[in-house]
């Protein structure tokens, strides 16, 4: 349960857990920061002090630090305690955030949306005392930890789709380029066409993740799930339907060329048995280029359809 205290003629609101774990008689640091012009002021229990028995060791040394670190990385904010139960904000800022979650991830949602909307945020040291409640806490360590992590990933499609996709694409392309030329020996271990096949899978999977990022981002912008992004707008203007179609056709033509080359090699042995270590270095890249080109061709139409409403 949380309680709210209005101050300064209703312009500001200070909200905190109503379980005696925070001192509501020492709220002046929050009001001072709000009067300085900050939109959101968050307490930091790690800077203010956590009294004995106030926070389980698993939350103090693993859960809160890890989730707060991921939040800082994902959303480029300096808030050190994403889950502090004492915070203040301007009423106009609270309305603008349009908070929707109903669980413990509500604490993260406020910081995430304030960060995405470019609001001015800061934090003040806050002391956490043992709760005065007589019932068991509502917090469930693993369930609510997962809800927080899931929320952070959902609001950061770059870290959920784009960065892993680019990493897989670059890794798959690098391994494929090396293995297409010749097998690679690492001591007694030999990486050959079988490794090439899995490297190609890495590249295709990475391409799909990148497109999932584009789909998610455009949908989120069109529905207001995420705020507008000038950088993404510039990228969307550059990647037009026509350019996507041409790129897809080019990749498919390259795949067809390699397929023809493999067919001619097969005809040279009168369509008999082939040497896999030789022909698979032609067939695998050909199949990958055909798949990538076909996906790019279709995805370009889908991206254009999603972008109609945005435009």
N, C-alpha and C positions, 0 to 999 in steps of 0.2 A: 504494500500500500504506500502511496506517496501523498504528500500534502503540499499545497502551494501557498506561498505568502506573497501578497501583492505589496508593492512599495512605490514610492515616488508617484503618487496619484494614479496608480494603475498602469504606468508605462512599463514597469518591469515585473517579472515574476521569478521567484526563487522556489524551486521544487526539490523536495528531498524525501528519502525513505522515512516513513513514520514509524520507526522501530527503535528510537532512542540511540541509534548508532551515530547520529550527527548532532552537533550542538547548534540549535536554531537561534541561540542568543548571540552567536558570533558570525553574523552574516554581512558585516560591514565590508569585508574585502570583496564580496561579490557585487554589492551595490556600488562600491567605488569604481570597479572595472566597468560596470554597465554605464555609469555616469560619464566615464571617460570616452564612451562611444562604441564599446564592444557589443556585438549582437548576442554572443553566447559566452558564458563564463562557466567553466567546468572545474570541479574540485579535483585535486590530485592527492590521493591518500598515501601514495608512496613518498611524496615530498613532505606531507604534513604529519605523518606518523600513523602507524597501525598498532593499536594496543593489543596486548596479549589476549588471545582468544577471540579477537574481532574478525579474523579472516582465516579460513582453513589454509594450511600450508600449500596444498595443491593449487588453490586459486591464487595465492600470493606469489608463488615462485614459478608457476607454469602457466595457468590459464590466463590470468589478466595480463602478464607481461607479453606472452606470445600473441594474443589477440590484439592487444594495443599496438604492438610492433607491426603486425600485418596491416592494421588500420592506418598507421602512419605511412607505411610504404605505399599501400594501394591508393590513398587519397591525399597524399602529400600534405599532411597536417602535422603540427607539433604537439598535439594533445597526447600526454603521456599516460592518462588513465581513462580509457574509453568507457569504463563501467562504473565510475563513481556515481553514487546515488544522490549527490547534492550538486545542483547546478542552477544557474540563473540565466535569463534570456529576456530580450525585448519581446513584448507581446506581438508586435508586427512580424518579427523574425520567426516566432513560433508558428504563426498562421502561414507564412510563406513556405515553411518546411513541409507542410501537409503530411504529417506523420501518420503512418498507417498500421504499423506492426502492433500486435497485441501481447507479445511475450517479452521475455527478458532482453531480446535484441532491440527493444525500444531505445535503450541507452545508446547503442551504437548507431541506430538510425538517425538520432538527432545530430550527432557529430558528423556522420557521413553526409547527410543532406546539407547541413550548414557549410561543410567544406565544398561540396559540389556547387552550391549556390554562391560561393565566394564571400561568405559572411566573415566578419571579423571575430575571431575566437581567441580566447586566452584561458589560462587556468590559474588557480590559486591553491596554495597548500591547505589541506583539509585533514582533520584528525578523525580517524575511524575508531569507534569504541565498540565493545561487545554489545550485541543487540539486546534490547530489554524485553523482547517478545517472549511469550510463554509457549507458543506453538512451534512446530518445526518450520524452517524456512521453505519458501516456495521454490527456491533455486535448486535445480538438479544439475549436478556438475557436468556430466557428459552430454545430456540432452540439450541443455541450454548453451553449453560451449559450442556444440555443433550448430545450433540455430544462429549463434553469433557469426560463426565462420561462414555458414551458408549465406547469410545476409551480406557479409562483406564481399563474397565472390559474386553474388548476383548483381551487386551495384558496381562491380568493377569488371566489365567484360574484357578489358585489356589483359588483366591477369588471369582470367578464367579461360579465354580463348586465344587472344592475339599473341601474347608472349610465348605461351607453350607452342602455338602453331608455328610461329616464326622459328623457334628453336628446332622443332622437328623438321621443318622444311630445309633449313640450312644444314642440319646434321645429316638428313637423308641425302641431300644433294651432294654434300662433301664425300660421304662414304660411297655413294654411287659413282661419282666421278673417278674415284680411286680404283674401285673394283671393276669398272667397265674396261679399263686398260689391261689389267692383269690381276691374278690372285695376289693376295698379300700374306706373307708368312711372318708370324710372330713367334719365333722359336719353333716349337713343334706344332703350333696351331696355324692352320691355313684357312684364310677367309676367302671364299670363292663365290660362285653364283648363288648359293643358298643365302649367304650374307647379303649379297646384292639384292635379292628378292625382299628381304626384310628392310633393307635400307630404302628401297623404293616404297615400301609400305609406310615408312616414317614420313617420307616426302608427301605422299598422297594424304595421309592423316593430317599433317601440318597444314596443307592447303585447305582442307575441309574446315579445320579450326579457324583459320583466318577468315574464311567466308562466313562461318557462324558468328564471328565477331562483328562483321559488317552487318549481317542480318539483325543481330541483337541490338546493335547500336542504332541502326535506322529505326527499328521498331520502338526502341526506348525513347528516342527523340520525338518521334511522331505522336506517341501517346503521353508524353510528358513524364515518363518514368525517370528520365535523366535530363538535366538541363542542356540547352544548346551548346555546341562546341564549334568554335570557329575553325580549329584545325581539321576537324572531321568534315566540316562543310567544304573546305578547300580541297580535301582529298576526294570528296564525292563529286565535286565539279570536274576534277581531273579524270576520274574513272567514269567515263560515259558508257552508255549501252553500246555504241558503235565500236569504241576502243576495246571493250570487253569481248565483243563478238569477233573482231579481227584477231585478237590475241588467241582466242579459243580455236579459231579456224587454223591459225598458224601452227599451234601445237598439234592439232589433229593431222595436219599435212606432214609435219615432221614424223609423227607416229606412223602414218601410212607409208612414208618413205622407208623407214626402218623395217616395216612389215614386208614391203616389197623386196628389200635387200635380203631378209631372212628367207623369203620364198625362193628367190633366185639361188641362194646357197643350197636350199633343199633340192632344187631342180638339178643342180650340178652333180648330185649323187643319185639322180634318177628317182627322187622322192623316197629314198631309203632311209636308213638310220643315220642320225646326225650325232655330232659330238656335243653334248650339253654344255661343256665348259666354254665352247666357242659360240654356238648359236644363241645360248641364253643371254649372252652379253649384247645381243642385238634384239632379241625378242622382248626381254624385260623392259628396257628403256622404251621400246616401241609401244608396248601395252600401257606403260605409265603415261607417256605423252598423249596417247589416245584418250585415256581416262581423264587426265587433267584438262585437255582441250575440250572434251565433251562437257565436263562439269563447269568449266569456265564459261562456255557458250550458254548453258542453261542458267547458271547462277547470275549471269549478267542481266538476263531478262527479269529474273526474280528481284534482283537489287533495284532494277529500274521501276518495277511495279511498287515495291516498298517505298521508293523515293518519290512517287507521284504525289502522295499526300503531303510529304514534307515540302516539296517544291510549291 
